[in-house]
Every structure is written in structure tokens, then in C-alpha cells.
Amino acid sequence: MSGLRWTVSQLGARQHYGIPRGFEMTGSLRALYTDIWCRRGRGLLSHGPLFARAVAGRFHPQIPSRKVTSFSTGALVQSLRSRQARSVRSRYLDYARVGEWFCRRVNQSLLQVQLISGVDAFFGFNTACLETIQLLRDRKVLTIVDQIDPGAVEEQMVQEEVRRWPGWQDVPGKIPEEYFRRIEAEWELADLVVVNSKWSAAALQQRGVDPAKMIVAPVGYEPVGSTSAIGAHARSNVLRVLWLGTVNLRKGIPYLIEAAKLLKDEAIEFIVAGPLAISAEAVASAPPKVSFRGRVSRTETADLYRQADVFILPTVSDGFAITQLEAMGFGLPVITTPNCGEVVTPGNDGLIVPARDAEALAAAILQLHRDRALLAAMSLAAPAKAGQFGLLEQTKLMESAIRNRMEGVKIQTGGN
């Protein structure tokens, strides 16, 4: 036991419920509050349309359902309302609105529960825990918010990309200040702020968060399904480079396309899988060797990892990017930038290039294309790196860091 009993509040299924699963593994999970939890009918729903399949995925067998409180009916209504949000501004204001709705429902339940100061602790995620932190602060319960991305600093970088690549953004606009005020209020009220990378920690420090209040806790990773193709990559002369994730400016898609243009005469294919968030004109600017697959299922994702030779993440900014670990789990070396979670050891299991540098990106891809011995060695080293981020181990490290920080810093719940 960590010495603390955790109540987790989580909108959605981020990282396959990694935080509550980790606490359950250490024996310290008291309860999980979430919007949707599919208690029955998963088999039937999993064969239905996309929305039904998404609902079926709101479950994890490692978390006992008796510990889960969900608000499924209300959440489905909120989801239908959210589909009306079209602009970037309306979308993020809607995130804030749903976050407040969720907090109100969680608070109604928590008011019926006896929580003990010094024993119970709360873990929530940005946008969806402000009102709950306010409630539990008054009850002198330790509160932690996980800021999953670099916040307003990241948005500033995205807007720089919008200006650099005019016409690429699919839905014009920028994230409103009201959204950032909400998450920054969460940072202010919480006893501690968890971030998943040093990159995010530096961004929050720019926004005034005391470094002594932050804990850097990398994302935990557990393989999903078989990774049987490990070490079997690069079987042909053609190098297959995989992008997996939302196709947007923040993740650096223009630089991948420019790198592909520089490598147009090489036997290299680029597979871009994930929901499109760039304009049709931007997609059309890519050379023929770039194939856009759109949104893919979890089964299709595993197949893409097995078919690829290299994973690419030319991100401008990411809080962590668990796809790095997923790819390594399948034996793929990763080419990425410093602007995300620290996973790659350059020259051992991947390469790191500067963000916003298509030429450096192309050079790294070409290096692995031409040096197949290096590619093979990296492919063999990659799974071991992914194994260093096991969910149980990362949870224990985070709990230890929290205990140490509680001893060294005056926690607000201790009596201000």
C-alpha cells in the first residue's frame, strides 16, 4: 500500500484507464468516477456502429466494477450536445462545460462518502476536476491534478504553426482564454500537479507554476494484444514509416510531408493513420508515397505496427505521446523530437531530431533506410525500452514521488 487511498475522477478512457488501473495494482484504489462505464452488453456493442464500439470500450477488467461510479445516461446526452460544437473556440468551451457538469455529478456522490484527511487522496485530470478540488480542499483531502499537455504554451506554438502553414488548419480558430483560466485555476487550487514529461513541466513553469509543486510522472504502458512481429521488420528493400495519431499541425504533419518530398526518389513509403485535422488541400500536397488511412480501430493499429519498420513522431509539442511506447513494444525504432516525453535513447532505440526541421527528419529516416544493421539493432532494443515503462512500476514511482513531496512541501490541505 502507498499509505494513501485514492479516489480517481476521469472523463473518458485516457490511457486505457492507466491511472486507476495502476492504483488498483498497488492496492490503493478506493473508487473511480467516470462518465461512461459499460457494465454489460459489450459483446453486442462491439459489433455495432462506431459510437456503439466506443461505448463498449469504456471498460477495463483490471478495475472492479464495484469500485466504479459512472453517469452514463447523462454523459451520452452531453456527448450529443458536444457534437454541435464546430469551431475550435466552441469545442474547447464545450470541454470546459462538460468538465464542470462532470464535477457536479462527482461532487454529489462524494458528499455521501466519508473521506479521511491524511488517508484519502484525490487524483483528477485537467478541465474536469476544478469544482471537485474545491470541495475536497475544504475537507482537507490531498488533491492532485494531472495536466496531460503543456497548456497555453503549447497553444502558442500551435498558433505559430497556423501562421507558418496558412490554409492547413481544418477548422480555423484558437483555444479561448476561458479554457486556460479553468485549468490554471485547477493548478492553483490542487496540492500537487502531475505532468508526464519535463517538456510539460517547463511549459507550466512558464505559466507561473512553482516547480516544487510539480511531479514529473511518465505514462505507464502495458502491451495490448500480441506483439509477435517483434524483430521481423525491414524484410524488404522498401522502408515503411508509420505515423499513428491525430493528423494535425501540433504533431508536425507538415514536416513529415516535406521530408517525404525530400525522399521522393528513395524506396520509402509513409503510412499516416489517424483522424484528419488538416485541410483537404494540405492532404493533396503530399507526394504519392504518403498514404492517409484515416481513423483506425485498435485491431488495425496492431496490424499497422507489425507492418511498419519505423515509427515517426515529429511533434511540435506533446505532453508525452504513449504511441512511442506502443511502437517500441512492437519493435519499431522511434524518430521523434525533444518536445515530448523522454523515451528514446538516441542511437539505441531511435533517433531525436529538432522540432520543425524537415531536413533533419528526412536525414534521420534516410539513415535508417540505408543502415539496415542499425535499424535491426534498434528494432531489437526497442521492446526492452518499452518494458521500462510498465504500469505497476510507473505507479509505484509516482506514489513514492508524491510521498516525498508531501514530506518536503506544506500541503494546502494541512491547514492554511
Buried (B, 14 or more C-beta within 10 A) or exposed (E): EBEBBBBBBBBBBBBBBBBBBBBBBBEBBBBBBBBBBBEEEBEEBBEEEEEBBBBBBBBBEBBEBEBBBBBBEBBBEBBEEBEEBEEBBBBBBBBBBBBBBBBEBBBEBBEEEEBEBBEBBBBBBBBBBBBBBBBBBEBBBBBBBBBBBBBBBBBBBBBEBBEEBEEBBBEEBBBBEEBBEBBBBBBBBBBBBBBBBBBBBBBBBEBEBEEEBBBBBBBBBBBEEEBEBBBEBBEEEEBBBBBBBEBBBBBBBBBBBBBBBBBEEBEBBBBBBBEBBBBEEBBEBBEEBBEBBEEBEEEEBBEBBBEBBBBBBBBBBBBBBBBBBBBBBBBBBBBBBBBBBBBBEEEBBBBBBEBBBBEBBBBBBBEBBEEBEBBBBBBBBBBEBBBEBBBBBBBBBBBEBBEEBBEEBEBBBEEE
